[in-house]
């Protein structure tokens, strides 16, 4: 399961251009922001599931960092 991997492992995959789709509920917004920024810079597609309960400002930060490469899902 990808959601059990350390965030640094996921970041390496996203930075290399690999797409990811996982339950993001256990990660902090700051950790996910770093991951979204890596996806935005590399063009990797990133789907973050179970983030619907986060503040709208947090979702905005993730979307902006991903530059169109991040999908936010309940």
HUMO-V668529 format. One record per backbone hydrogen bond with DSSP energy under -1.0 kcal/mol. NH is the residue of the N-H (numbers start at 1). CO is the residue of the C=O. E is the energy in kcal/mol with one decimal. If there is no record, write none. Layout:
NH,CO,E + NH,CO,E
//
This chain:
4,1,-1.2 + 5,2,-1.8 + 10,6,-1.7 + 11,7,-2.7 + 12,8,-1.9 + 13,9,-1.7 + 14,10,-2.6 + 15,11,-3.0 + 16,12,-1.4 + 17,14,-1.4 + 18,13,-2.6 + 20,45,-2.3 + 22,47,-2.1 + 24,49,-2.6 + 27,24,-1.5 + 32,28,-2.3 + 33,29,-2.6 + 34,30,-1.8 + 35,31,-1.7 + 36,32,-3.0 + 37,33,-2.6 + 38,34,-1.8 + 39,35,-2.1 + 40,36,-2.7 + 41,37,-2.2 + 42,38,-2.0 + 43,39,-2.3 + 46,69,-3.0 + 47,20,-2.7 + 48,71,-3.0 + 49,22,-2.9 + 51,73,-2.4 + 54,51,-1.8 + 59,55,-2.1 + 60,56,-2.6 + 61,57,-2.2 + 62,58,-2.2 + 63,59,-2.6 + 64,60,-2.8 + 65,61,-2.3 + 66,62,-1.6 + 69,66,-1.7 + 71,46,-3.0 + 73,48,-2.6
//
